[in-house]
Amino acid sequence: MTAGDVLWTPPADVRSTSRIGHYLDWLRSELGRDFTQAAYQELWQWSVREPAEFWRSIWDYFQVSSTTPPGATLDRAQMPGARWFPGATLNYAEHVLRAPGRAEDDVIVSAYSQSREPVHRTKAELRERVRRAAAALRRMGVSKGDRIAAYAPNIPETYELMLATASIGAVFSSCAPEFGLRSVVDRWLQIEPTVLLAVDGYVYGTKKIDRRNEVKAIRDALPSLRHVIELAYLNETQQNELEKETDDELTFEAVPFDHPLYVLYSSGTTGLPKPIVHGHGGILLEHLKMLALHHDLGPKDRFFWFSTTGWMMWNYLASAPAVGASIVMFDGDPAHPGLDALWRLAEEAGITYFGTSAPFLLSCRKNQINPGNLTKIRGLGSTGAPLPPEGFEWVYEKINKDLILSSASGGTDVCTAFVGGVPLLPVYSGEITCRALGAAVDSFRPDGTPAPTGELGELVITGPMPSMPVGFWNDDDGSRYREAYFDTYPGVWRHGDWLTITERGTLVITGRSDATLNRGGVRLGTSEFYSVVEGFAEVADSLVIHLEDPDGGPGELILFVVPASGVTVDDELIRKIAKELRSGLSPRHVPDTVHSVSAVPRTLSGKKLEVPVKRILTGTPADKAAAKGALANPESLSEYEALAKRE
């Protein structure tokens, strides 16, 4: 198979069996909007052309409950500064906990861990534990607007605290316990939390990781803390303050649509992480739309996405009960005891929608993992990096030929995907299926004009979305927010990815535009390099960097190769890689130099650090080029720093 081959087509009865099909019927009966021919493309065009009507339809279709109804849907459409549903008051946690279509004794949360036995919560049990946690927070003096922090993994207790925090109108923020001290403090000093939930440690594969010293250091570094709740996770279980019995009722503070729900952070690979504030209403509407209409999730589904509490996909997973789906959590090493661990979990837990990253799928392919025909999985999501054609084909060959594969891309900035899959359209190898409803995605040339079909350009959003940030914390004049997204194209959101829109409306993302490879005036994406280079059995990982020539020459293209076990990066392997890059891509893709390294530096969510490595190679000290506490393998930077000094 090759890029662009059709791997999956919608079944003939998709309009009658999918949630988006039901939504289309509702639009016809309630609004008189009849999308019968080329349904999805027409629907998307309407959703971005008439954003107020579209987002009000989402509000009405999902029966969003508000204490005070909105006076309008969108009273100011420009970016930044769009105001959605002014006057409306609601609560995110209330909508998650009502879990439509589920009985009180239905299991709504299943959590698997390498630190303890599986934990299951019914709808009634989840509500009860949130009730107790909210009461405990109130006893600690927490009120609307206070910040609550969790140094805790992807387990029910973290989830329950987030919902309890939201229920009283306080603001939640989490860091995974593998985050280093500096990374945590850099985040939380900015928001000044008053309460901290912290685990004593965790098990990762066969390793017991004690975090009590880190917790003490975090506590000492945050003068705003009034209470620290210790959660025994590595050692013997004991009741904590959040679990104590109480007579307090579970109530939901009615807050404005844009009231802060939680603070997420940019990766923090350089400088202080940006504290991105998301609101109750924007997150609720966006996740209702994506989870139900794009992922087709409902009361019969068990939704899983491999994530830690330091990645926005955890927050995305957390919303699934709002559309009736159960969530499946996992904490531990996804490659223990082997790379098939998560696939075995999928079978054991009855997962119907399996979310993961493109690097994980490619690693499974490279290591010849054979998960078996997992027929319960009817949807599979891939994000974190572009998924090349060979990744698509592996999924359909090895997992389930009938599932719908959604390669998606978005970000922490919007806590969702701009582009992804949808049940109404076919899946093409190596291509993202569609632009998401309500996301006015386009591709721009440097001069701010739309790039023609098939031409590489900057991924931009030309219209507002409800889940765009409320703002950045402590950015009162909005200057940091504007600089982050709107400086390049005034009034248009520039996301920082290279995007090509094909003639059939599918999309191809070829890497970060801030990691541009510009050879002789031709912009090259990094993802195609990695697809070729990492296709060799001799290569475990790779990183490509382009150093510009200040005099306008072609510059230097540098390829870093992590060899597979027992392999040496010798002249023969370098020639093989160069030949494949030249024939498969172009002569411009052939690197000028190739270096063997022991590791590629990655963030804790698995993304390669192209820009920080480029800065190191041009003389920036490693501790200034990247925040080491935000990295999965900070020790790897020393190799690149040593190379920079030698060269």
C-alpha positions, -999 to +999 in steps of 0.1 A: +000+000+000+010+036-005+000+070+009-035+079-001-048+044-004-083+039+012-080+017+043-115+020+057-149+032+043-180+041+063-206+014+064-238+019+044-259+024+075-235+050+091-262+077+091-285+055+112-259+039+135-235+068+144-240+097+168-231+122+142-258+107+120-283+112+148-271+148+151-277+153+114-313+140+118-318+163+148-305+193+128-330+186+100-360+182+124-351+210+149-333+236+127-344+227+092-307+222+083-306+193+058-272+179+050-279+151+027-253+153-001-216+152+008-229+155+043-197+161+063-181+187+041-213+207+039-217+203+077-182+215+083-186+246+061-217+255+079-201+250+113-173+276+105-194+299+084-221+302+111-203+295+143-229+310+166-257+288+151-234+257+151-222+260+187-258+268+199-269+236+182-242+217+202-255+233+234-291+223+226-284+189+212-265+177+242-289+194+266-264+215+284-278+226+317-273+261+329-285+279+361-287+311+341-294+309+304-271+326+279-281+360+265-264+351+232-241+325+217-213+347+204-214+384+210-179+392+198-163+370+170-129+386+166-097+369+179-084+373+205-113+383+227-143+363+214-170+360+241-191+329+241-224+324+258-223+356+278-245+355+309-247+317+311-237+300+343-230+263+345-206+237+360-184+212+341-184+186+369-222+184+369-223+174+333-195+148+337-211+132+367-246+130+352-232+104+327-262+102+305-275+068+296-258+051+325-274+035+356-262+042+391-245+008+394-228+009+360-190+010+362-179+044+349-142+043+358-118+014+356-082+020+366-053-003+360-019+002+377+015-014+382+014+000+418-018-018+430-047-040+420-073-027+395-099-002+409-134+002+396-160+029+403-197+028+395-215+060+386-229+062+422-195+055+438-178+082+417-204+108+427-200+097+464-163+101+463-165+135+446-191+145+472-167+136+501-137+153+484-156+185+478-167+186+514-131+181+525-119+210+503-146+232+518-135+222+554-100+234+543-114+268+534-113+263+497-137+285+477-144+296+442-113+307+423-088+290+447-062+268+430-059+231+439-028+211+427-022+174+423+012+158+421-003+125+413-007+099+385-035+088+362-056+072+390-092+077+403-082+098+432-067+125+409-098+124+388-121+127+418-101+156+431-104+174+397-142+169+396-145+180+433-124+211+426-146+220+396-178+214+415-170+242+439-156+266+412-120+262+423-092+258+397-074+225+392-038+219+380-019+186+379+017+174+373+026+138+369+049+125+397+077+118+373+081+156+368+112+170+384+112+196+412+121+225+390+095+217+364+067+214+391+077+246+409+081+265+376+044+257+370+028+261+404+046+292+416+028+310+388-007+300+401-001+298+439-021+267+449-035+265+484-040+227+486-018+200+472-026+163+468+006+143+465+015+106+462+043+091+482+056+073+451+047+048+424+058+017+406+070+019+370+075-015+355+096-033+381+110-001+397+096+014+429+100+052+427+098+070+461+088+107+458+085+117+494+116+139+492+103+156+461+070+162+478+087+178+508+108+200+484+077+211+465+059+219+497+088+240+509+090+258+476+053+268+475+046+294+503+009+296+491+001+260+503-021+258+534-028+220+532-010+190+518-030+158+514-007+127+514-019+099+493-004+065+501+001+049+467+035+032+469+031+021+506+002+007+526-032+022+518-046+045+544-077+068+544-069+104+536-088+136+542-106+135+509-123+101+517-138+110+551-175+105+556-196+137+557-232+147+556-226+176+531-246+173+499-230+172+465-236+206+450-224+224+419-213+260+420-228+278+390-200+297+374-198+319+343-191+301+309-155+313+309-148+307+346-114+289+350-117+251+351-081+241+350-047+254+341-026+234+316+009+242+306+030+245+275+057+218+274+082+241+291+111+230+270+124+265+271+116+292+296+088+291+321+058+270+309+029+291+298+000+287+322-030+282+299-064+288+315-093+268+302-129+276+311-159+254+322-181+261+292-156+260+264-141+227+275-175+211+280-189+221+246-157+212+227-154+178+244-191+169+239-186+176+202-154+157+197-161+127+219-196+121+206-197+133+170-161+126+160-151+096+182-187+083+182-186+075+219-217+067+240-230+046+269-218+013+254-182+025+251-151+021+272-127+049+263-089+047+269-061+071+260-026+064+273-016+096+291-001+109+323-017+138+343+009+161+328-005+159+292-038+174+280-050+140+268-057+132+305-081+161+306-096+150+274-101+115+287-117+129+318-147+143+299-159+110+284-187+103+310-203+135+299-213+116+267-221+085+286-188+066+280-168+048+307-131+057+311-102+033+314-071+046+332-036+032+332-006+041+353+028+025+348+053+016+321+034+009+288+063-013+277+063-036+307+067-065+306+066-060+268+053-036+241+021-057+239+011-047+275-014-021+265-029-043+238-034-070+265-050-043+287-074-035+258-086-071+258-089-074+295-106-041+301-130-044+271-117-011+256-138+000+226-118+032+217-080+030+221-061+062+222-023+064+219+006+082+202+021+078+168+055+069+182+040+040+202+023+026+171+054+029+151+074+012+178+050-017+179+053-020+142+091-019+143+093-045+171+069-067+152+043-068+179+013-088+170-016-077+192-041-102+176-074-092+161-089-069+188-125-069+176-138-049+205-118-019+195-140+000+170-120+032+172-083+040+175-069+075+180-033+086+173-018+119+182+014+135+195+032+133+162+022+127+125+014+091+118+030+080+085+014+055+060+032+025+075+016+033+108-019+034+094-013+001+075+001-017+106-031-008+126-054-023+099-032-053+093-025-062+130-053-049+151-087-047+134-096-041+098-130-027+107-120+000+132-119+037+123-084+051+127-083+088+136-050+105+133-055+137+151-037+170+159-044+198+182-028+209+214-027+218+250-036+254+239-072+242+230-073+209+249-087+192+218-079+184+182-083+208+153-082+180+128-090+143+131-114+116+121-152+113+117-174+082+110-189+098+078-156+098+058-131+072+046-097+068+061-068+073+037-033+060+045-010+086+059-037+114+059-058+131+085-094+126+076-110+160+081-111+194+098-131+191+130-165+207+132-163+243+144-125+245+137-118+270+109-086+253+099-066+267+069-031+267+055-014+301+050+016+313+030+041+336+048+023+366+033-010+357+051-028+344+020-043+309+019-020+283+004-034+266-027-046+230-024-016+207-022+009+234-011+026+233+023+017+262+046+013+273+082-016+257+101-039+285+111-074+289+127-093+318+111-123+318+134-128+315+172-135+283+191-150+281+226-121+260+240-095+286+230-078+297+262-096+321+285-061+335+287-028+329+305-026+331+342-013+365+355-014+379+319-037+407+328-032+427+296-033+397+274+001+405+258+017+370+263-015+354+249-014+376+218+023+371+213+019+333+215-008+329+188-016+362+170+016+380+163+024+364+129-011+369+113-031+396+132-066+382+141-057+347+130-044+319+153-010+305+141-005+271+156+031+263+146+026+233+124+032+227+087+000+217+070-010+206+035-047+203+025-053+178-003-078+180-031-101+156-013-101+177+019-078+154+039-048+169+056-011+161+061+009+176+089+047+174+084+061+187+116+065+219+136+071+251+116+093+264+144+116+235+136+118+245+099+142+227+076+148+252+048+171+238+021+177+261-009+144+279-002+123+247+000+106+241+034+108+205+045+088+188+072+106+166+098+080+138+099+089+124+065+126+122+075+117+101+106+094+079+086+123+069+063+152+068+087+133+050+115+121+025+089+155+008+091+158-020+116+192-007+125+178+026+138+160+029+171+153+066+170+164+098+152+164+135+152+170+159+123+182+196+127+189+223+101+214+250+109+208+280+086+236+297+067+236+335+076+249+342+041+219+326+025+235+293+015+218+258+020+230+256+056+238+223+073+214+194+077+224+172+107+209+138+114+213+122+148+208+084+149+202+062+179+213+028+168+194-004+176+209-027+201+242-043+188+243-019+158+271+006+149+264+037+129+290+031+103+296+043+067+276+015+053+245+024+073+249+061+066+251+053+028+219+032+031+200+060+049+212+086+023+202+064-006+167+059+008+163+096+016+174+106-019+152+081-037+122+081-014+121+119-008+146+141-026+183+150-028+176+179-005+167+154+023+202+139+024+219+150+056+253+167+054+265+150+086+253+120+106+260+115+143+255+085+165+239+093+198+226+072+227+192+090+230+169+116+214+157+141+241+120+140+246+094+157+267+075+137+293+047+134+267+071+118+242+077+147+218+112+152+203+131+184+212+141+197+178+142+234+186+160+231+220+187+208+204+191+234+176+197+260+202+222+239+220+241+233+187+242+271+181+258+278+215+230+280+240+238+262+273+216+231+278+201+243+310+189+274+292+178+257+260+155+233+278+138+229+312+153+196+322+125+189+347+100+187+318+120+160+299+117+123+301+155+119+296+173+152+306+207+134+307+205+130+269+212+167+264+248+164+275+258+146+243+245+174+222+262+200+243+295+181+241+291+179+203+284+217+201+316+224+221+337+201+199+324+215+167 
